[in-house]
């Protein structure tokens, strides 16, 4: 049976566009699902204790300051697939998703630094990123407005590659706040991309 780690990041719950497509994607994948609602239950911010612990000599015992980080990393290690459903906030990742990233990208645990660069220590697995945005970021809007900056998809790709996960597919929903017709077109396009990635 496939184990899926499903991260949702929108505070809008069932009304979230990214969550709707993310739910469908997880159902399409099939298997046992562990859902983490980062909006309702965000990981703790990095603090001084965490910073000191990751720079301390590595031991078999996990320091208390890294207990949450270790639990989140083990969830990743147990997953055969990762699904992240998130809005784009101000061109980038929402704060709860950034908090999760800061907990799992850990030197000498999920990556190591070498003279050639960072090397991921986790096994690769399929990962899917569902991104919903009120504007357009993959190209101009339907009326020709220039594409807005996108500091989310490239960042998440680099973060996952840093820890060893290179098989990332991205599904986008753009213009979801620009009226019912635009939202419907965004959903139709996202579902078509999902069908391409995971044929029914």
ZADO-1210 file (C-alpha; in nm, 4 decimals, padded with zeros to 6 digits):
<atoms>
<atom x="00.0000" y="00.0000" z="00.0000" code="UNK" pos="1"/>
<atom x="00.1236" y="00.3478" z="-00.0856" code="UNK" pos="2"/>
<atom x="00.1773" y="00.5934" z="00.2006" code="UNK" pos="3"/>
<atom x="00.1039" y="00.9567" z="00.1165" code="UNK" pos="4"/>
<atom x="00.2067" y="01.2608" z="00.3176" code="UNK" pos="5"/>
<atom x="-00.0414" y="01.5373" z="00.2374" code="UNK" pos="6"/>
<atom x="00.0328" y="01.8934" z="00.3444" code="UNK" pos="7"/>
<atom x="-00.2408" y="02.1560" z="00.3209" code="UNK" pos="8"/>
<atom x="-00.1529" y="02.5206" z="00.3778" code="UNK" pos="9"/>
<atom x="-00.4613" y="02.7320" z="00.3152" code="UNK" pos="10"/>
<atom x="-00.6584" y="02.8811" z="00.6079" code="UNK" pos="11"/>
<atom x="-00.9743" y="02.8589" z="00.3931" code="UNK" pos="12"/>
<atom x="-01.0284" y="02.4887" z="00.4631" code="UNK" pos="13"/>
<atom x="-01.2769" y="02.3204" z="00.2291" code="UNK" pos="14"/>
<atom x="-01.3174" y="02.6493" z="00.0383" code="UNK" pos="15"/>
<atom x="-00.9511" y="02.6439" z="-00.0610" code="UNK" pos="16"/>
<atom x="-00.8853" y="02.5994" z="-00.4330" code="UNK" pos="17"/>
<atom x="-00.5523" y="02.4280" z="-00.3728" code="UNK" pos="18"/>
<atom x="-00.7149" y="02.1968" z="-00.1178" code="UNK" pos="19"/>
<atom x="-00.9898" y="02.0937" z="-00.3619" code="UNK" pos="20"/>
<atom x="-00.7418" y="01.9860" z="-00.6273" code="UNK" pos="21"/>
<atom x="-00.5070" y="01.8436" z="-00.3643" code="UNK" pos="22"/>
<atom x="-00.7865" y="01.6258" z="-00.2254" code="UNK" pos="23"/>
<atom x="-00.8649" y="01.4952" z="-00.5746" code="UNK" pos="24"/>
<atom x="-00.4975" y="01.4275" z="-00.6403" code="UNK" pos="25"/>
<atom x="-00.4551" y="01.2330" z="-00.3178" code="UNK" pos="26"/>
<atom x="-00.7652" y="01.0275" z="-00.3979" code="UNK" pos="27"/>
<atom x="-00.6244" y="00.9570" z="-00.7448" code="UNK" pos="28"/>
<atom x="-00.2948" y="00.8384" z="-00.5963" code="UNK" pos="29"/>
<atom x="-00.4705" y="00.6000" z="-00.3552" code="UNK" pos="30"/>
<atom x="-00.3222" y="00.4514" z="-00.0404" code="UNK" pos="31"/>
<atom x="-00.2925" y="00.5469" z="00.3246" code="UNK" pos="32"/>
<atom x="-00.2916" y="00.9240" z="00.3762" code="UNK" pos="33"/>
<atom x="-00.1352" y="01.1234" z="00.6588" code="UNK" pos="34"/>
<atom x="-00.2733" y="01.4773" z="00.6349" code="UNK" pos="35"/>
<atom x="-00.0993" y="01.7702" z="00.8023" code="UNK" pos="36"/>
<atom x="-00.3045" y="02.0886" z="00.8026" code="UNK" pos="37"/>
<atom x="-00.0230" y="02.3392" z="00.8409" code="UNK" pos="38"/>
<atom x="-00.2622" y="02.6346" z="00.8481" code="UNK" pos="39"/>
<atom x="-00.4497" y="02.5018" z="01.1525" code="UNK" pos="40"/>
<atom x="-00.1481" y="02.3423" z="01.3223" code="UNK" pos="41"/>
<atom x="00.1724" y="02.5129" z="01.2038" code="UNK" pos="42"/>
<atom x="00.5127" y="02.3793" z="01.3092" code="UNK" pos="43"/>
<atom x="00.7045" y="02.5923" z="01.5571" code="UNK" pos="44"/>
<atom x="00.9317" y="02.8672" z="01.4337" code="UNK" pos="45"/>
<atom x="01.3046" y="02.8107" z="01.4462" code="UNK" pos="46"/>
<atom x="01.4422" y="02.9415" z="01.7758" code="UNK" pos="47"/>
<atom x="01.7787" y="02.9711" z="01.9476" code="UNK" pos="48"/>
<atom x="01.7559" y="02.6198" z="02.0911" code="UNK" pos="49"/>
<atom x="01.6966" y="02.4679" z="01.7487" code="UNK" pos="50"/>
<atom x="01.9813" y="02.6679" z="01.5956" code="UNK" pos="51"/>
<atom x="02.2233" y="02.5542" z="01.8652" code="UNK" pos="52"/>
<atom x="02.1126" y="02.1904" z="01.8403" code="UNK" pos="53"/>
<atom x="02.1661" y="02.1587" z="01.4647" code="UNK" pos="54"/>
<atom x="02.5210" y="02.2932" z="01.5004" code="UNK" pos="55"/>
<atom x="02.6101" y="02.0614" z="01.7902" code="UNK" pos="56"/>
<atom x="02.7971" y="01.7320" z="01.7302" code="UNK" pos="57"/>
<atom x="02.5658" y="01.4599" z="01.5977" code="UNK" pos="58"/>
<atom x="02.4657" y="01.1977" z="01.8545" code="UNK" pos="59"/>
<atom x="02.2261" y="00.9026" z="01.8505" code="UNK" pos="60"/>
<atom x="01.9924" y="01.0732" z="02.0950" code="UNK" pos="61"/>
<atom x="01.7695" y="01.3428" z="01.9443" code="UNK" pos="62"/>
<atom x="01.7954" y="01.6672" z="02.1458" code="UNK" pos="63"/>
<atom x="01.4599" y="01.7949" z="02.2766" code="UNK" pos="64"/>
<atom x="01.4979" y="02.1080" z="02.0627" code="UNK" pos="65"/>
<atom x="01.4899" y="01.8870" z="01.7519" code="UNK" pos="66"/>
<atom x="01.2047" y="01.6578" z="01.8558" code="UNK" pos="67"/>
<atom x="00.9452" y="01.8210" z="01.6274" code="UNK" pos="68"/>
<atom x="01.1915" y="01.8321" z="01.3395" code="UNK" pos="69"/>
<atom x="01.2711" y="01.4638" z="01.3838" code="UNK" pos="70"/>
<atom x="00.9030" y="01.3681" z="01.3888" code="UNK" pos="71"/>
<atom x="00.8326" y="01.5632" z="01.0685" code="UNK" pos="72"/>
<atom x="01.1360" y="01.4144" z="00.8935" code="UNK" pos="73"/>
<atom x="01.0293" y="01.0627" z="00.9879" code="UNK" pos="74"/>
<atom x="00.6887" y="01.1324" z="00.8368" code="UNK" pos="75"/>
<atom x="00.8694" y="01.2229" z="00.5149" code="UNK" pos="76"/>
<atom x="01.0823" y="00.9094" z="00.5286" code="UNK" pos="77"/>
<atom x="00.7725" y="00.6918" z="00.5710" code="UNK" pos="78"/>
<atom x="00.5925" y="00.8458" z="00.2736" code="UNK" pos="79"/>
<atom x="00.6015" y="00.6942" z="-00.0737" code="UNK" pos="80"/>
<atom x="00.4633" y="01.0206" z="-00.2162" code="UNK" pos="81"/>
<atom x="00.4366" y="01.3808" z="-00.1035" code="UNK" pos="82"/>
<atom x="00.1518" y="01.6186" z="-00.1914" code="UNK" pos="83"/>
<atom x="00.1691" y="01.9887" z="-00.1004" code="UNK" pos="84"/>
<atom x="-00.1439" y="02.1974" z="-00.1604" code="UNK" pos="85"/>
<atom x="-00.0802" y="02.5657" z="-00.1014" code="UNK" pos="86"/>
<atom x="-00.1855" y="02.9162" z="-00.1945" code="UNK" pos="87"/>
<atom x="00.0721" y="03.1603" z="-00.3233" code="UNK" pos="88"/>
<atom x="00.0936" y="03.4448" z="-00.0724" code="UNK" pos="89"/>
<atom x="00.2541" y="03.7677" z="-00.1927" code="UNK" pos="90"/>
<atom x="00.4499" y="03.5835" z="-00.4634" code="UNK" pos="91"/>
<atom x="00.5880" y="03.3223" z="-00.2212" code="UNK" pos="92"/>
<atom x="00.5207" y="03.0431" z="00.0285" code="UNK" pos="93"/>
<atom x="00.2790" y="03.0916" z="00.3201" code="UNK" pos="94"/>
<atom x="00.4394" y="03.1223" z="00.6624" code="UNK" pos="95"/>
<atom x="00.3211" y="02.7775" z="00.7887" code="UNK" pos="96"/>
<atom x="00.4783" y="02.6035" z="00.4888" code="UNK" pos="97"/>
<atom x="00.8028" y="02.7934" z="00.5439" code="UNK" pos="98"/>
<atom x="00.7973" y="02.6817" z="00.9087" code="UNK" pos="99"/>
<atom x="00.7618" y="02.3178" z="00.7953" code="UNK" pos="100"/>
<atom x="01.0473" y="02.3583" z="00.5468" code="UNK" pos="101"/>
<atom x="01.2734" y="02.5024" z="00.8160" code="UNK" pos="102"/>
<atom x="01.2046" y="02.1985" z="01.0348" code="UNK" pos="103"/>
<atom x="01.2797" y="01.9351" z="00.7698" code="UNK" pos="104"/>
<atom x="01.5802" y="02.0890" z="00.5910" code="UNK" pos="105"/>
<atom x="01.8381" y="01.9946" z="00.8516" code="UNK" pos="106"/>
<atom x="02.2113" y="01.9646" z="00.8044" code="UNK" pos="107"/>
<atom x="02.3537" y="01.6165" z="00.8698" code="UNK" pos="108"/>
<atom x="02.0019" y="01.4737" z="00.8840" code="UNK" pos="109"/>
<atom x="01.8281" y="01.5415" z="00.5529" code="UNK" pos="110"/>
<atom x="02.1300" y="01.6848" z="00.3700" code="UNK" pos="111"/>
<atom x="02.5014" y="01.7197" z="00.4144" code="UNK" pos="112"/>
<atom x="02.7309" y="01.9963" z="00.2995" code="UNK" pos="113"/>
<atom x="03.0283" y="01.9035" z="00.0815" code="UNK" pos="114"/>
<atom x="03.2854" y="02.1022" z="-00.1185" code="UNK" pos="115"/>
<atom x="03.0712" y="02.0232" z="-00.4240" code="UNK" pos="116"/>
<atom x="02.7537" y="02.1531" z="-00.2632" code="UNK" pos="117"/>
<atom x="02.4643" y="02.0142" z="-00.0610" code="UNK" pos="118"/>
<atom x="02.3779" y="01.6455" z="-00.1025" code="UNK" pos="119"/>
<atom x="02.0300" y="01.5205" z="-00.0125" code="UNK" pos="120"/>
<atom x="02.0085" y="01.2275" z="00.2263" code="UNK" pos="121"/>
<atom x="01.6437" y="01.1292" z="00.1709" code="UNK" pos="122"/>
<atom x="01.5350" y="00.8822" z="-00.0934" code="UNK" pos="123"/>
<atom x="01.3670" y="01.0320" z="-00.3986" code="UNK" pos="124"/>
<atom x="00.9921" y="00.9801" z="-00.4334" code="UNK" pos="125"/>
<atom x="00.7091" y="01.1361" z="-00.6368" code="UNK" pos="126"/>
<atom x="00.6136" y="01.4802" z="-00.5099" code="UNK" pos="127"/>
<atom x="00.3275" y="01.7008" z="-00.6250" code="UNK" pos="128"/>
<atom x="00.2869" y="02.0726" z="-00.5651" code="UNK" pos="129"/>
<atom x="-00.0592" y="02.2248" z="-00.6130" code="UNK" pos="130"/>
<atom x="-00.0419" y="02.6055" z="-00.6183" code="UNK" pos="131"/>
<atom x="-00.3432" y="02.8398" z="-00.6218" code="UNK" pos="132"/>
<atom x="-00.3053" y="03.2103" z="-00.6972" code="UNK" pos="133"/>
<atom x="-00.5366" y="03.5049" z="-00.7434" code="UNK" pos="134"/>
<atom x="-00.3137" y="03.6281" z="-01.0252" code="UNK" pos="135"/>
<atom x="-00.1205" y="03.4733" z="-01.3124" code="UNK" pos="136"/>
<atom x="00.2412" y="03.3694" z="-01.2734" code="UNK" pos="137"/>
<atom x="00.3135" y="03.1168" z="-01.5502" code="UNK" pos="138"/>
<atom x="00.2406" y="03.3762" z="-01.8184" code="UNK" pos="139"/>
<atom x="00.0399" y="03.6922" z="-01.8869" code="UNK" pos="140"/>
<atom x="-00.3207" y="03.7201" z="-01.7719" code="UNK" pos="141"/>
<atom x="-00.6017" y="03.6709" z="-02.0258" code="UNK" pos="142"/>
<atom x="-00.6088" y="04.0491" z="-02.0820" code="UNK" pos="143"/>
<atom x="-00.2331" y="04.0712" z="-02.1278" code="UNK" pos="144"/>
<atom x="-00.1237" y="04.1871" z="-01.7824" code="UNK" pos="145"/>
<atom x="00.2374" y="04.0725" z="-01.7305" code="UNK" pos="146"/>
<atom x="00.2925" y="03.7610" z="-01.5229" code="UNK" pos="147"/>
<atom x="00.3509" y="03.8314" z="-01.1562" code="UNK" pos="148"/>
<atom x="00.6725" y="03.7105" z="-00.9864" code="UNK" pos="149"/>
<atom x="00.6810" y="03.3507" z="-00.8679" code="UNK" pos="150"/>
<atom x="00.9137" y="03.2867" z="-00.5749" code="UNK" pos="151"/>
<atom x="00.7200" y="02.9772" z="-00.4675" code="UNK" pos="152"/>
<atom x="00.7523" y="02.6968" z="-00.7219" code="UNK" pos="153"/>
<atom x="01.1239" y="02.7356" z="-00.7862" code="UNK" pos="154"/>
<atom x="01.1938" y="02.7682" z="-00.4150" code="UNK" pos="155"/>
<atom x="01.0000" y="02.4535" z="-00.3236" code="UNK" pos="156"/>
<atom x="01.1740" y="02.2632" z="-00.6043" code="UNK" pos="157"/>
<atom x="01.5196" y="02.3650" z="-00.4777" code="UNK" pos="158"/>
<atom x="01.4265" y="02.2861" z="-00.1156" code="UNK" pos="159"/>
<atom x="01.3084" y="01.9365" z="-00.2039" code="UNK" pos="160"/>
<atom x="01.6101" y="01.8718" z="-00.4266" code="UNK" pos="161"/>
<atom x="01.8351" y="01.9786" z="-00.1395" code="UNK" pos="162"/>
<atom x="01.7046" y="01.6932" z="00.0754" code="UNK" pos="163"/>
<atom x="01.7009" y="01.4399" z="-00.2097" code="UNK" pos="164"/>
<atom x="01.3504" y="01.4647" z="-00.3603" code="UNK" pos="165"/>
<atom x="01.3869" y="01.5448" z="-00.7303" code="UNK" pos="166"/>
<atom x="01.0671" y="01.4038" z="-00.8824" code="UNK" pos="167"/>
<atom x="00.8422" y="01.7093" z="-00.8453" code="UNK" pos="168"/>
<atom x="00.5336" y="01.7812" z="-01.0569" code="UNK" pos="169"/>
<atom x="00.3540" y="02.1156" z="-01.0334" code="UNK" pos="170"/>
<atom x="-00.0189" y="02.1794" z="-01.0862" code="UNK" pos="171"/>
<atom x="-00.1287" y="02.5431" z="-01.0955" code="UNK" pos="172"/>
<atom x="-00.4565" y="02.7251" z="-01.0477" code="UNK" pos="173"/>
<atom x="-00.4331" y="03.0882" z="-01.1597" code="UNK" pos="174"/>
<atom x="-00.6841" y="03.3723" z="-01.1441" code="UNK" pos="175"/>
<atom x="-00.9023" y="03.1988" z="-00.8855" code="UNK" pos="176"/>
<atom x="-01.0104" y="03.5291" z="-00.7259" code="UNK" pos="177"/>
<atom x="-01.1088" y="03.6920" z="-01.0578" code="UNK" pos="178"/>
<atom x="-01.4666" y="03.5698" z="-01.0736" code="UNK" pos="179"/>
<atom x="-01.6503" y="03.2393" z="-01.1092" code="UNK" pos="180"/>
<atom x="-01.5676" y="03.1955" z="-01.4782" code="UNK" pos="181"/>
<atom x="-01.1940" y="03.2405" z="-01.4229" code="UNK" pos="182"/>
<atom x="-01.1991" y="03.0065" z="-01.1243" code="UNK" pos="183"/>
<atom x="-01.3826" y="02.7416" z="-01.3276" code="UNK" pos="184"/>
<atom x="-01.1243" y="02.7698" z="-01.6064" code="UNK" pos="185"/>
<atom x="-00.8433" y="02.7375" z="-01.3516" code="UNK" pos="186"/>
<atom x="-00.9956" y="02.4214" z="-01.2084" code="UNK" pos="187"/>
<atom x="-01.0505" y="02.2751" z="-01.5555" code="UNK" pos="188"/>
<atom x="-00.6870" y="02.3392" z="-01.6472" code="UNK" pos="189"/>
<atom x="-00.5632" y="02.1917" z="-01.3189" code="UNK" pos="190"/>
<atom x="-00.7737" y="01.8792" z="-01.3632" code="UNK" pos="191"/>
<atom x="-00.6418" y="01.8361" z="-01.7161" code="UNK" pos="192"/>
<atom x="-00.2862" y="01.8542" z="-01.5826" code="UNK" pos="193"/>
<atom x="-00.3726" y="01.6020" z="-01.3117" code="UNK" pos="194"/>
<atom x="-00.5157" y="01.3676" z="-01.5775" code="UNK" pos="195"/>
<atom x="-00.1916" y="01.4006" z="-01.7725" code="UNK" pos="196"/>
<atom x="00.0214" y="01.3189" z="-01.4671" code="UNK" pos="197"/>
<atom x="-00.2088" y="01.0477" z="-01.3298" code="UNK" pos="198"/>
<atom x="-00.4391" y="00.9122" z="-01.6002" code="UNK" pos="199"/>
<atom x="-00.7801" y="00.8020" z="-01.4622" code="UNK" pos="200"/>
</atoms>
